Amino acid sequence: MLGQLLACIVFLLLSELTISSFGDLFSVGPIDFPEITTALITVFVMIGIINAFNLSDGLDGLAAGITMIAAIFMATLALLSQNWL
C-alpha cells in the first residue's frame, strides 16, 4: 500500500493532473471538488483502481483482458471527442 501511495504521489508531482470534478455522475448537476481536496481525491481513486485490478487478477489473463477492453473504450471516446490528452 505504501508503494502504491508513493507511485500515486510521484504521478501527481510529475504530471500535475488531478480529478477536479466527477461531472454529472448522478444527473443532478456537476460534482465539483474544492481545489484543496483534488489531490487527495485523485490519490484515493488511483489507489482504488489499482487495487480493483489487483483483486481481479485471480484468473490468467483476466486483468489484462479488462485493461484492454477499457483501453479500447477510452481510445474510442478520445477519438470521438478529439481529446488527444
C-alpha positions in Angstrom: 0.0 0.0 0.0 2.9 2.3 0.8 4.4 1.6 -2.7 1.0 2.4 -4.3 0.7 5.6 -2.4 4.3 6.6 -3.3 3.6 5.9 -7.0 0.4 8.0 -7.0 2.2 10.9 -5.3 5.1 10.8 -7.8 2.5 10.7 -10.7 0.7 13.8 -9.2 4.0 15.6 -8.8 5.3 14.9 -12.3 2.0 15.3 -14.3 0.2 17.9 -12.2 -3.1 16.2 -13.3 -5.9 15.9 -10.7 -9.5 15.0 -10.6 -11.4 18.2 -10.1 -14.9 17.0 -10.9 -16.9 13.8 -11.4 -19.1 15.6 -13.9 -22.8 15.0 -14.0 -22.5 11.5 -12.4 -26.0 11.2 -10.9 -27.9 13.6 -13.3 -28.2 16.2 -10.6 -25.5 18.6 -11.9 -21.8 18.6 -11.9 -20.0 17.4 -8.8 -17.0 19.7 -8.4 -14.4 19.5 -5.7 -12.6 22.3 -3.8 -9.1 22.9 -5.0 -7.6 21.7 -1.7 -9.1 18.2 -1.9 -8.4 17.4 -5.6 -5.0 15.8 -4.9 -6.4 13.6 -2.1 -9.4 12.5 -4.2 -7.1 11.7 -7.1 -4.8 9.5 -4.9 -7.9 7.8 -3.4 -9.3 7.0 -6.8 -6.0 5.9 -8.2 -5.3 3.5 -5.3 -8.9 2.2 -5.6 -8.4 1.4 -9.3 -5.0 -0.2 -8.7 -6.5 -2.5 -6.0 -9.6 -3.3 -8.1 -7.3 -4.6 -10.9 -5.2 -6.4 -8.4 -8.2 -8.2 -7.0 -9.5 -9.2 -10.4 -6.2 -10.9 -11.3 -7.3 -14.3 -9.9 -7.5 -15.9 -13.4 -4.8 -15.9 -16.0 -5.3 -13.0 -18.4 -8.4 -11.6 -16.7 -6.8 -8.3 -15.6 -5.1 -7.9 -19.0 -8.4 -8.5 -20.8 -10.2 -6.0 -18.7 -7.4 -3.5 -19.2 -7.5 -4.0 -23.0 -11.3 -3.5 -23.1 -11.0 -0.3 -21.0 -8.1 1.0 -23.2 -10.1 0.4 -26.4 -13.2 2.1 -24.9 -11.2 5.1 -23.7 -9.3 5.4 -27.0 -12.6 5.4 -28.9 -14.0 8.1 -26.6 -10.8 10.2 -27.0 -11.0 9.9 -30.8 -14.7 10.8 -30.9 -14.3 13.8 -28.6 -10.9 14.8 -30.2 -9.4 14.9 -26.8 -5.8 13.8 -27.5 -4.6 14.0 -23.9 
